[in-house]
Amino acid sequence: MGAKSWEVTDAFWSRVEPLVPARRERDPEKTFVRKPGGGRKPKPARVVFEAIVFVLRTGCQWKALPAERFGSASAVHQRFLEWEKAGFFEALWRAGLAEYDELEGIAWRWQSIDGAMMKAPLAQEQVGPNPTDRGKKNGSKRHLLVDGRGVPLSLVVTGANRHDVTQLEAVLEAIQVKRPAPPKRRSKHLCADAGYRGAPAMKTILDHGYIPHVKGRRQEAGELKRDPAKRARRWIVEVAHSWFNRFRKLLVRYEKLERSFVALNHLAAAIIAFRKVPLKVNIIYG
């Protein structure tokens, strides 16, 4: 029987464990009211990580974590915040990209960028009126840059009322790995929809060394109709957003704080990157 979609395999954990932040040691100079060492032992890091993946994949509330398997939900959430503060989830994403680059090679030549909105009924940070609901409800937006296979290279979260083009510079600056200098300029293309049109956006794209391919859906469809052999490349970022939505905790944002929601997105990005490694190292999430 295969692993469930939230179970962490031994192969995956072997890549995660070296990055787990060490627990803070007790201060030997501190005077304890209780007997030193009293209380419950800390949860094993693997149990905590599996609990976080369980929440991310199933979309359940933190308090709804099965106690018989993961113990105290509040303890899991506290460790989650500790790990986020230590930069663990972003480091795991970078590790996934590094392994993917080493074994498969990041598809740098054709990159795509786009944003996707989600409802955010409880969010208190990076949230704004959702234009798809005529501004009646709050929402957030994930701005994503992917390589030619849809692997996330950069991710920025804003309110739903922030237009994609306003975050272009931030997304291009937030790429998690550096690309070796390409041998020639024509080896770096950026595909985007019509929302990224305009002189300032074009300047930003060119300043970052890309050849811009900014096209509306109708224009793109017309080109494909005239030349069926021509490849559609912009759609891959939409596929990547759909991969993120398979992690049910990201489909609707219930996280109040920006840091929590961004950390969960980083973990999803890491899993997607590891799944593109040509080895069976990761959990099932499809």
Wavefront OBJ file of the C-alpha trace (Angstrom):
o trace
v 0.000 0.000 0.000
v 1.384 3.427 -0.960
v 1.936 6.284 1.434
v -0.975 8.594 2.164
v -0.788 12.116 0.806
v 0.365 13.564 4.147
v 2.833 10.857 5.164
v 6.537 11.698 5.111
v 8.673 8.952 3.622
v 12.075 8.029 5.014
v 13.732 9.307 1.833
v 12.048 12.685 2.173
v 12.745 12.954 5.897
v 16.462 12.277 5.257
v 16.483 15.536 3.293
v 14.407 17.468 5.812
v 16.097 16.410 9.069
v 19.460 18.183 8.544
v 17.634 21.496 8.125
v 15.414 21.270 11.219
v 16.357 24.065 13.667
v 17.952 22.906 16.890
v 15.914 23.425 20.032
v 17.039 26.222 22.319
v 19.019 24.980 25.315
v 17.963 25.880 28.849
v 19.880 28.718 30.424
v 22.010 27.123 33.197
v 22.021 30.434 35.102
v 18.228 30.632 35.193
v 16.349 29.738 38.380
v 13.385 27.455 37.704
v 10.242 27.515 39.806
v 9.581 23.915 38.921
v 12.117 21.131 39.046
v 14.508 21.503 36.079
v 13.585 19.069 33.330
v 10.038 18.693 34.571
v 7.125 18.456 32.191
v 6.668 16.577 28.964
v 9.522 15.843 26.620
v 9.597 17.813 23.358
v 7.865 16.172 20.425
v 10.152 14.396 17.982
v 10.894 16.682 15.025
v 9.577 14.136 12.534
v 6.192 13.990 14.284
v 5.990 17.794 14.220
v 6.899 17.921 10.536
v 4.360 15.236 9.647
v 1.695 17.162 11.551
v 2.496 20.343 9.596
v 2.325 18.439 6.303
v -0.979 16.897 7.447
v -2.464 20.376 8.020
v -1.065 21.672 4.732
v -2.327 18.756 2.676
v -5.754 18.172 4.251
v -6.628 21.793 5.053
v -7.805 20.972 8.571
v -7.664 23.467 11.437
v -4.588 23.287 13.609
v -6.806 22.369 16.572
v -8.297 19.509 14.542
v -5.003 17.606 14.310
v -5.576 13.973 15.413
v -4.297 13.922 18.992
v -3.772 10.154 18.982
v -1.168 10.569 16.259
v 0.347 14.023 16.767
v -0.405 14.883 20.398
v -1.015 18.487 21.434
v -2.019 20.658 18.472
v -0.899 23.828 20.271
v 2.570 22.352 20.763
v 2.769 21.526 17.044
v 1.707 25.042 16.104
v 4.235 26.566 18.479
v 7.053 24.544 16.867
v 5.728 25.535 13.435
v 6.126 29.209 14.361
v 9.584 28.576 15.837
v 10.690 26.886 12.622
v 9.230 29.689 10.511
v 11.127 32.284 12.541
v 14.345 30.298 11.996
v 13.776 30.295 8.211
v 13.375 26.520 8.029
v 10.655 26.345 5.364
v 12.419 28.730 3.007
v 15.668 26.792 3.523
v 13.860 23.553 2.662
v 12.557 25.154 -0.548
v 16.093 26.210 -1.498
v 17.368 22.713 -0.739
v 14.704 21.233 -3.012
v 15.652 23.632 -5.800
v 19.345 22.815 -5.355
v 18.731 19.062 -5.634
v 16.373 19.548 -8.564
v 18.974 21.725 -10.300
v 21.736 19.186 -9.678
v 19.856 16.095 -10.849
v 17.448 17.493 -13.440
v 18.558 21.053 -14.146
v 16.378 24.114 -13.591
v 14.682 25.038 -16.868
v 15.863 28.642 -16.850
v 15.336 29.374 -20.565
v 11.542 29.840 -20.471
v 10.122 31.253 -17.235
v 6.535 32.327 -16.508
v 4.986 34.740 -14.024
v 1.425 35.276 -12.826
v -0.703 35.861 -9.734
v -3.604 33.863 -8.295
v -6.175 35.035 -5.760
v -7.761 33.125 -2.906
v -10.358 34.035 -0.307
v -8.981 35.123 3.064
v -11.884 35.493 5.514
v -9.740 35.573 8.667
v -6.515 37.173 7.457
v -5.209 40.224 9.295
v -2.096 40.917 7.205
v -1.433 41.075 3.450
v -5.134 41.067 2.693
v -7.402 43.361 0.707
v -10.747 43.636 -1.085
v -11.095 40.837 -3.610
v -11.995 42.272 -7.037
v -13.572 38.971 -8.095
v -16.144 39.493 -5.294
v -16.624 43.162 -6.279
v -14.629 44.145 -3.227
v -17.183 42.749 -0.780
v -14.874 40.144 0.720
v -11.208 40.105 1.616
v -8.684 38.019 -0.225
v -4.973 37.446 -0.734
v -2.893 36.875 -3.825
v 0.086 34.601 -4.498
v 2.484 35.982 -7.114
v 4.563 33.183 -8.616
v 7.558 32.853 -10.920
v 8.240 29.349 -12.267
v 10.762 27.674 -14.537
v 9.905 25.910 -17.777
v 8.574 22.848 -15.926
v 6.485 24.812 -13.427
v 8.852 24.544 -10.456
v 8.477 27.647 -8.208
v 11.509 29.933 -8.254
v 9.987 32.938 -6.474
v 6.874 33.621 -4.401
v 5.351 36.792 -2.956
v 2.047 37.127 -1.032
v -0.001 40.336 -1.076
v -3.584 41.479 -0.678
v -5.961 40.527 -3.480
v -6.322 44.182 -4.478
v -2.653 44.455 -5.521
v -2.315 44.265 -9.304
v 0.125 41.690 -10.668
v 2.270 44.283 -12.439
v 2.917 46.185 -9.184
v 4.674 43.114 -7.774
v 6.793 42.324 -10.837
v 9.979 43.815 -9.404
v 9.457 42.141 -6.006
v 8.888 38.721 -7.565
v 11.920 38.919 -9.843
v 14.067 40.070 -6.910
v 12.890 37.198 -4.678
v 14.231 34.302 -6.794
v 15.538 31.697 -4.347
v 18.543 30.484 -6.350
v 21.022 32.280 -8.542
v 21.430 31.240 -12.138
v 24.923 31.017 -13.601
v 25.409 33.728 -16.210
v 23.831 32.459 -19.445
v 26.176 32.174 -22.449
v 24.010 34.519 -24.508
v 21.146 36.915 -23.914
v 18.585 34.922 -25.882
v 18.675 32.122 -23.321
v 16.361 33.896 -20.835
v 12.699 34.476 -21.698
v 9.831 35.630 -19.475
v 6.224 34.804 -20.393
v 3.374 36.821 -18.879
v -0.221 37.717 -19.639
v -1.578 41.096 -20.716
v -1.703 42.302 -17.099
v 2.048 42.918 -17.280
v 1.871 45.298 -20.242
v 3.157 48.837 -20.014
v 6.449 50.686 -20.348
v 7.469 50.396 -16.638
v 6.876 46.624 -16.654
v 8.814 46.189 -19.891
v 11.709 48.163 -18.433
v 11.725 45.981 -15.317
v 11.718 42.797 -17.395
v 14.531 44.043 -19.633
v 16.548 45.325 -16.660
v 16.528 41.793 -15.247
v 17.928 40.422 -18.487
v 14.776 38.785 -19.857
v 13.322 38.781 -23.342
v 9.651 39.681 -22.682
v 6.740 37.674 -24.085
v 3.708 39.558 -22.778
v 0.573 38.397 -24.569
v -3.159 38.336 -23.994
v -5.061 35.058 -24.151
v -6.662 35.967 -27.479
v -3.336 36.863 -29.056
v -1.724 33.686 -27.774
v -4.627 31.540 -29.023
v -4.456 33.233 -32.435
v -0.742 32.515 -32.770
v -1.242 28.863 -31.871
v -4.073 28.580 -34.405
v -1.871 30.002 -37.161
v 1.085 27.821 -36.202
v 0.028 24.587 -34.389
v 3.678 23.636 -33.960
v 4.245 26.686 -31.756
v 4.415 25.875 -28.043
v 2.271 27.651 -25.483
v 4.564 28.443 -22.567
v 2.757 30.920 -20.318
v 0.192 28.358 -19.153
v 2.761 26.476 -17.062
v 2.520 29.057 -14.277
v -1.248 28.483 -14.119
v -0.548 24.765 -13.755
v 1.847 25.569 -10.907
v -0.873 27.542 -9.111
v -3.148 24.511 -9.451
v -0.445 22.376 -7.819
v -0.418 24.778 -4.869
v -4.215 24.493 -4.629
v -3.923 20.719 -4.163
v -2.571 21.613 -0.739
v -5.992 22.336 0.727
v -4.681 24.707 3.404
v -3.722 27.125 0.610
v -6.956 26.966 -1.387
v -8.702 29.305 1.081
v -6.486 31.305 3.407
v -7.543 30.889 7.032
v -4.149 31.831 8.478
v -4.420 35.197 10.227
v -0.736 36.119 10.034
v 1.295 36.666 6.895
v 4.262 34.717 8.279
v 2.184 31.570 8.801
v 0.619 31.656 5.350
v 3.916 32.391 3.598
v 5.622 29.539 5.497
v 2.960 27.082 4.341
v 3.438 28.294 0.764
v 7.192 27.813 1.105
v 6.651 24.252 2.312
v 4.361 23.544 -0.653
v 6.973 25.018 -3.008
v 9.634 22.783 -1.458
v 7.505 19.671 -1.933
v 6.810 20.580 -5.566
v 10.540 21.091 -6.180
v 11.481 17.770 -4.583
v 8.814 15.995 -6.621
v 10.562 17.149 -9.799
v 13.769 15.423 -8.722
v 14.113 12.237 -10.829
v 14.092 10.082 -7.689
v 11.205 8.863 -5.539
v 12.004 10.996 -2.535
v 8.763 12.742 -1.689
v 5.260 12.413 -0.316
v 2.238 11.995 -2.556
v 0.062 15.052 -2.892
v -1.761 14.650 -6.205
l 1 2 3 4 5 6 7 8 9 10 11 12 13 14 15 16 17 18 19 20 21 22 23 24 25 26 27 28 29 30 31 32 33 34 35 36 37 38 39 40 41 42 43 44 45 46 47 48 49 50 51 52 53 54 55 56 57 58 59 60 61 62 63 64 65 66 67 68 69 70 71 72 73 74 75 76 77 78 79 80 81 82 83 84 85 86 87 88 89 90 91 92 93 94 95 96 97 98 99 100 101 102 103 104 105 106 107 108 109 110 111 112 113 114 115 116 117 118 119 120 121 122 123 124 125 126 127 128 129 130 131 132 133 134 135 136 137 138 139 140 141 142 143 144 145 146 147 148 149 150 151 152 153 154 155 156 157 158 159 160 161 162 163 164 165 166 167 168 169 170 171 172 173 174 175 176 177 178 179 180 181 182 183 184 185 186 187 188 189 190 191 192 193 194 195 196 197 198 199 200 201 202 203 204 205 206 207 208 209 210 211 212 213 214 215 216 217 218 219 220 221 222 223 224 225 226 227 228 229 230 231 232 233 234 235 236 237 238 239 240 241 242 243 244 245 246 247 248 249 250 251 252 253 254 255 256 257 258 259 260 261 262 263 264 265 266 267 268 269 270 271 272 273 274 275 276 277 278 279 280 281 282 283 284 285 286
